Amino acid sequence: MMNDLLSKLYLLSPLSRRARVKQYLNKDHTKQLIMPESALNDGIGDTLIENFLTYFRMPVGIVPDITIDDQSFNFTLAVEETSIIAALNATVKTFRDNGRIYSSQGNDYIKGQISYQSSLLNELCLLDHKDQLKKMLMQTYPSYFKRENPIINITKKCTQDFSIYYLEINSGDSMGANLVTQFCESTSRYLTQVENFPKPLMNIVSNSLIKPNIKVCCELEIDQELGRAIELASKFAHQDPMRASTHNKGILNAIDPIVMASGNDWRAINANLHSWAARGSQYSPLSNWEYRDSVLYGEMEIPLQLGIIGGATKIHPDVKFCLNLMGINSKSDLKKVITTAGLLQNFAALKALVSDGIVRGHMKLHLKNIVKAADMKDRSNEEKLMCELEGFLSKNRKVTNSDAQTIISQLNL
Ligand code: MEV
């Protein structure tokens, strides 16, 4: 049963919506949290970046009550694109009524690269020093080795000119990029100082996880015509990389805004997802849809490099608020919420594309922006203008700001 406080939020003003969310947070969560309307101060911005000036304001919205693996979450998205939350909200409702979403997860690991020009290494091989290196790392990073399953795997790969050593660690609840880069730097420094290795070309995390660490599946009872059309749309993306790119953009429409709201590094996630999509012989869609016996089956299995501790997640009050509102208690919660949002957003886009097309839906939402931007004598006529624009849209299939101005002059609004 959906929480009443979060139902039909779109009917309320932002003020009443915030009041409801405050009530919801204070009721359902142990921590009494305030909306971070004015919680940001210069100190936080100045801690996070150099030459801090001010904050860039991005709208933050909520899509309530998504059940994944029998647990209810909310999506909190920081996003400027008008249609995304509306489409996701409608899709979540469809799945709440007629669908099911479930997930499974793999281990969270991250790899760093220590790269040498092969010609400089002579016969030297880092793998000959594995045990010694593990000992040195244990002494240098004792707290890492206190965590559950503190793996350190070291492997090697050669390209034409380079010998690349991969250091793999368990990233735990953090993303792990800084930690693995530190491990790589300490390792190569030790080798240079103690074993006469040359200076490596570079030490850095790899933003490519080559194994996925989260899989989300969904099922939805749906009519045959729509189900088959969505299956075909998925097949099309698998056969054409130009389409696969746009298909994946639709998935990122929900992934990026939640990654941003959760204070994670969205550049790393995008780099990783695109390299994952390009792992085969051609760039491919991140999701797959099939229709069988009145049920549409969707799935997405991807690598997600993120964390719920460290970086902005620790100090940014908006992030704390968003994670709390989503109901995220662990990194695995965040991975399944983000992947589910991507898959459902993809469903919304494919459904629109194979039925009405997306322009109509987008335009309807865009009307609100047109009304807000319109130059009117009397703003109490906004609702009348909205009705006129809706009529204009269904007749002409598009509306522009100047169409709105023409209507305003004709009706003297
Ligand atoms: C627009 O932001 C996203 C879509 O282009 C995604 C898609 O084509 O699947 C509608």
Boltz pocket constraint, residues with backbone or C-beta under 6 A from the ligand:
constraints:
  - pocket:
      binder: B
      contacts: [[A, 246], [A, 247], [A, 248], [A, 249], [A, 250], [A, 251], [A, 253], [A, 346], [A, 349], [A, 350], [A, 353], [A, 358]]
      max_distance: 6.0
